């Protein structure tokens, strides 16, 4: 069960592929590295056969997602990197596994200092290539929690030669409390599973029993969210300090960002913003979007995230080839290695498309037709489903009525949509507060309707007149001839929890703007 939860929370899909047999690596387990504040960090070092003091090799660092534990044996990508002549250092992140301390969400002063201590440890190993005193030749991989700490560390420590953050967060306040609405499904899963594994695994540690798990701010954040449907300003500030978008403009380390199109925890706009921040700093940066990430639904694309819809199980997925190339280029310093186009994005047909930059060349902001909802009704005091015909929900029932209208009609040709759409809402709310949920729906000529990558964007609206503009979750999509995009507006979503503020009615007009380019 513990491994299953760790896999769910890491959620970095690695399809199977074949590798040539290679000599087993030398593995040193239960290494204890004290962090700057004395917290013991427990690690595993895997060394390829060629790594000796006479022939030192570069290293790759990698930790795990929220609630997980370190890998103690190579598999998949780490095996491929070992075969390529890299050493691998894995560790239990602070507060999880056998390491001590409390999980501080990739923060400076905590996980960032842990990473610094591990970098210095690598520099002390004679088998690891050095660029200078206390400066090993090192790259870094990992997703989710392991991706966020990469970006925050790279902004503050220039000893890492390349990073590859996967499905990492951006603006944590917006990610966890988007537009003032609690992400209930993810809050419950992350809080519960991380707490259970953090407490259990540390009792038998190479550093002695470790009983930490969460700092008090995480407990307070969860309690506030579940009881009030919001978070206090001190808690928002606590998470904001850990946001990668707050410091990614200071990253000078070559960065390959990989973000999931179906990620409902850390959506694509996090990656778009970090990419633009790093590019503005004139740091080498590449962005890949793929059908993976934090998702309870799974990837519906042909071939999953591999990029090979027709199969080809013996081939490594496209994004994994790019990871290896990026590390070879910037860690091994092989300047002739090709890393692919600066932008690669996977569309719903399962294939990857390349571009020279983001936003896509010749991107135009396409404004859709105005959507008028009529009147839709929010929850009353009871349960059940309300109507979707614009009539009031019967007393005691939960209204989850929906309004649908064509927002972007058939363009007669294929459009590439890569970026962050925006919606302007005008109208009124009757009641003290309303909660509205927006999703893009691809409507096919045969009547099939598909929510674009399972993404839903919420917003809390106070009672009275409404005049607000907001970004909705990022998009990587191809709108095919004959298809239209609809904006669906509802007053309920299974992904979110809303406080019971009493029944309400919403009457809105919505203007949608999309970043589009010729396919």
N, C-alpha and C positions, 0 to 999 in steps of 0.2 A: 504493500500500500504506500509506504514512504517513497519508494522509487517511482511509483506511478504518479504521485503528486508532484515530485520533482520534475518528472518528464513533462507533465502538463504545464507547469509554471515556466520551465525553460522554453518549451514550444519553438524550438528551432529545428525545422524539419530537415532531416538528412536522409535522402533516398539511398537505397543500396547501390553499390558499385563494386567492381572488382579491382583488386590491387595485387601486384606481384608479391610473392612471399619474400620476406626479408628477415634478417637476423633479429632475434628478440632483443628489445632494448634493455639496458640496465636500469632497474627501477629502485629508487631510494624512497621509501615511504616514511610517514610519521616524522617528517622534518618539522621542528618547531622554530619559528622565526618570531622574535619579539618585535612588536610594533613600537612606534615612537612613545606611546603611553604605557608600554609594558604588556599590552594585550598579546597573548600567545596566538599566533596564526599557524595552523597546521597544514603542511604542504606535502606534495609528492613531486619528485623530479625524475623524469624519464630521459635517458641519454642514449642516442644512437651509438652503434658499435664504434663509429669513427671518432667519437668525441674523446679526446685525451688532452693532457696539458700541452703536448707537442702539436696537436691538431685541434684547437678549440673550435667550437661551432656556435652559430647564433642560437638564440632561445626564443621560444614562443610562450607567453603567459596565457593562462586561461582559468577563469573560475566558473561559477554556475549561476543559475537563476534563483529567484527568491524562494527560500525554503529548501533548496537543493543541497547537494554535497559534491565535493570534488571527485573527478575521475581518478582512479588509481591504476588504471591500465589503459593502453591506447586502443582506440577504435575509430572507424570512420575517418574524419578529417585529421584527428591527432595522429592516427597511424600513417596517414598519407604524408603528413609533415615530418614525422620521424623518418620515414623512408626517404624523404627529401633532404635529410641531413640537419634537421633542427632538433634541439633539445626541447622538451615540454615541461613547463612548471605549472602545476595545478594547485589550488588551495581551497580550503573551506572559508568562505567569506565570514567576516566578523558576525558573531551571533548565531551562526549556523554550523552544522557538522560538528567537528571536534575543536574548532577555534573558539576562543573566548570572546568576551565583550558583548555588546548589544548591536543589532543590525541598525545602521543609521542611514540606509538608503543612499549609498555611494557618496557620502559627504566628505568634504574637506575636513581635516581634523580627525577623521575616523578611517573609512575605507581607503581614502586617498593616501593617508599615511601608511596604512597597511601595505598598499601597493609599492610605495616608496621603499619600505623595508625589504620587500621581496626583490625589488630591482637591485638593491644593494647586496642582498644575499647572492643573487646570480653573479654579480660582479666579483664576489669573493671566491667563486668556484673556478678552478684552473681550467676546467673543460669548456668554459664559456668564453667566446670571443669578446674582447673589450675594444671600445672606441676611446677609452681614456680611463683615468682613475675613477672608480666607483661608477662607471658608465658602461654597462654591458651592451652588446649588440642584441636588441630584443624587439620583438613584435608582440601583439596582444590580440586575442580573439575572445569571443563570448557574447551571449545574448541576454537581453532583459536586464536584470540587476547587474550582470557582468558587462553589459554594454554601457550603461549609464556611468559606472565608475571609470570606465576607459576615458570617456570624454572629459569628465571632471578632473581626472588625473593628468591627462595630456595638456590641459589648460594651465596646470601648475607645476608640472615636472617634465622637462624637455629631454629626458634620457631615453624615452621610448622612441623607437625608429619608425614604427607604423602601428596604427590601431585599426581594428575592424569591429566597430560596435554594431551588433545586430539587435533589432526590435527593442531599442532602448527608449527611455522616456525623453521628453523635451521640457515642456512647462508642466511640472508635476501638479500644480494646483488645478490647471485646466484639464489635465489628464484624469485626475481622480474626482474632481468636482466640476465637470464641464458646465459652464454658464449657470453655475449655482445649483446643479442637480447631482445627487449622489449616485455613483456607479455601484449600485448595490451588489450585483452578482460578483464583480471582481473584488469589491471590498471584503465580502464575506469569505471568499475563497482564499485570497492572499493572506488575510489576517489569521484565519484558522489554521491553514496548512503550515504556514511559516512558523507560527507559534508552537505547534505540535512537534515539528521536526527540529526546531531550534533548541527546545528543551530536552528532547529525548537523546539526541545524538552526542551531546557534549558530556554526558555522564561517564562515558568511557573514552577519554581523550588521551593522546600521547602527552599532552601538557598537564595532565591531571584533570579531575572533574571540573567541567565548565557549566555553569548554571544560567548564564545570561541568555537572553533572546531579543526582547524588544526594549527600547527606551520608553519612558513614560509618555512621550509625545505620540507614539503610535497607538498606545492604548487609549489615550484621550481622543485622538482623531477618530478612531473606530467608534467609541462610545458616543461622541457628538454626532457623527454621521447617522448612526442607527436610531438615535433618539430625537434629534432635531432636524435631520435632513440637511445639515450644513456643517461647516467647521468655523471655529472662532478665528479671529484675526491672528493671534499668536501661532496657532497651528498652521494657518495658511503661510505665514512667514517662515515657519520651520521647513515646510516642504519647498517653498519657493527658493530657499537657499540651496537646496539640493538639485534644482532644475539645471539641466545641461545647457538649455538655451540661454541661461544667464551668463555663461562663461565660454561658450563654444567659439566666440569671436577671438578668444585668446589662444586657441589651439594652433600650434605650429608643427604638429606631427602629421605626416601624410595619413589621410583618413578615408577609409572605405566604409560608407554608411549603407547598411542593409536594413530595410524596413518592410513590414508586412502590410499588404493591401487589405487583408481580412483581420488585421489587428484591431480589436475593439477596446483594448486598454491603452495602447500608445499608438494612435493613428498616424497616418502619413504626414500630416502637417508638422509633426515633431521633426521628422527627417528633412523635410523641405526647408524648415527654418535653420536647422543646424548646418545643412549643406550651404545655404546662402551665407551664413555667418562665417564659416570656415573659408569659403571661396573669397569672400571680401577681404579676409586676412592674407590672401595670396598664398595659401597653403594648398598643396596638392590634395584634391578631394574628388571622390567619385560616389555616385548614388545609384543603388539598385533597389527597386521595389520588387517584391515577390509574394506569391500566394502562401503566406505563412504568418506566424506571429501569435500573439495571445488571442486565441479563438476557441470558443466552446462548440463551434459548428464544424470546423475543419474546412479544408480547401476543396472547392467544387470544380477547379479547373482541370481540363484534360492533362494528365501527367503530373498533377500536383505542382510543386514548386520547381520541378526539374528543368523545365524548358523543352522537354521532348514529349509532346503529346502522344506520339505514336508508340511510345514505349522506350526502347533503348535502355533497359535496366542495367546493362553493363557499363554505361557511361556515367561519369560523375555529373551531378547537376551543374548547370551553367554558373550559378552563383558561387558554388564551391571552387570551380576552376578559377573564377575571378579572385577569390580569397587567396589561393595559392600564388597566383600571378602577382597580386598586390604585395604580398610578403616577400616574394623573390625580388621584386623590383626595388622595394624600399628597405628591406632588412638585409638581404644578401647583396644589395646594391648592384643588381644586374640591370643596367640601364636599357638593354635591348629587349627586355621582357615586355610584351604587350599586355596591357591591363584592360583592353576593350574601350568602348566609347565612354565619355565622362558620365553619361546618363544611360542606364538600362532599366526598362520597366516592363513588367509582365502584365499582359492583358488577359482578359477572361478566356481567350482562345488557348491559353497555356503557353504562348510563345513570348519571347523577350524581344523588345524593340529598342533600338539604340538612338541616341541623339547627342549632339555636340554640347548641349547646355540645357540648364533648367532656369526659367521656363523654356519650354520647347521653342525652337526657332519658328518665327512667324505666328506665335500664339496670339489669338484674338479673344477678347472677352465677349462671349455670346450671351446676350440677354434673352431670356425666355419670355413667354407670355405671362401676364399677370395671373396669379392663382388666387381666386376668391373662395374662401372656405364656406361661406354661409355661416351658420352658427353650429359649433360643435361643443359638446358638454364634457366636463371633467367628472372626477369621482365624487359620489355621494358617500354616505357613512357605511354602506354595506359592501358586499362582494358581488361577483358575477360580471357579465359583459353587457355594456350598454349598446344602443343601436348604432348603426353607421349610416343612418339615412338623414342625419341632420335634425332629428326630433329629440326632445329632452329625454334623458335617461329616466326610467321609472324610479320612484323613490326607493332608496335602499339598495340600488344597484350601482356598480362601478362603470361609469361611462368611459368607453374607449372608442368613441366615434372617430371616424376618419373623413377627411376631405381629400379628394384626388382631382387633379386637373393636369392637362398637358402643359409642361413648362418649356420644353424644347422639342418642337415638332421635328418630324423626319426631314433631314437635310438633303436627302437624295444622294449622299456620298458618305464614305466613312470619315468620321472625325476622331482624332486622338484627343483624349481629355486627361491631362496630367497636371494636377495642381489642387488648389483650394477654392472651391466654389463659395460664393457669398449669397446671403438671402437678406432682403430688406422686408421687415414685417411692419405693417400699419393696420390699425383697427382698434379694437377695444376688448377689455377683459371685464366681465361682470363677476364680482366676488373679490375676496381679499388677495388672492394669488392664484395664478394658473401655471400649469406645466404643459409645455407643448413639445412634440417630438417630430423632427424633420428627417425624412429619408428620401434618397433618389431611387427611383424605380425605372428599370429598363423595360419598356413595353414593346413586345415583338408583334409583328403583324398577325400572328396566329392567336393572340390574346395572352400569351405567356408573359408573366410579370416577375421580374427578378429584382430584389433589393440589391443595389450596387454594393458588392462586397460586405453585405450584412451590416452596413454602417448606419447608425442612428445618432443624430445630434439633438440633444435636449436644450431647452432654455426655460428658466423660471421667469415669469412675467408678473409684475405687480398689477393689482387691480387698477382700472382706469384706462386712459388712452394709451395706445401702443404705437411707438415709432422707434424702431431699433434695427440696426444692421449687424449681422453676425456672420462669421465664417462657419461653414459646416465641414464635416470631416473630409480629409483629402481624398482624391480620386485618381486612380490609374485605370482607364477604361477606354474601350473603342466602341463608339456609337455607330452601328452598322446601318447601311441603307434600309429603309423601311421601318427602322426602330425609332422610337421617341423616348425622351427622358421625362418622367413625371416627378413632381415633388409631392410627396404624400405627407400630410400633416395630421397628427393624431394627438390624443390626450392621454396616451398610455404606452408603455414599453416594458417588456419583460427584462430588459437590461438594467433598468433604473428603478429606484424607489423614490416615491414622493411623499412628503408629510401630508397627513390628513388635515388640510386647512379648510375643509368644507367644500361643497359643490361649487362649480364655477362654469361659466359659459364664455366661449371665445369666438369672436368674429374677426377674421383677419384677411388681409390681402398680402400676397407674398410675391416679391420680384426676385427671380433667380438669375445670377450671373455666373457663367462657367468659363474656365480657361480652355480654349479649343485650338487645335491645329489640324492642318491637313494630314491625313494618315500617310 
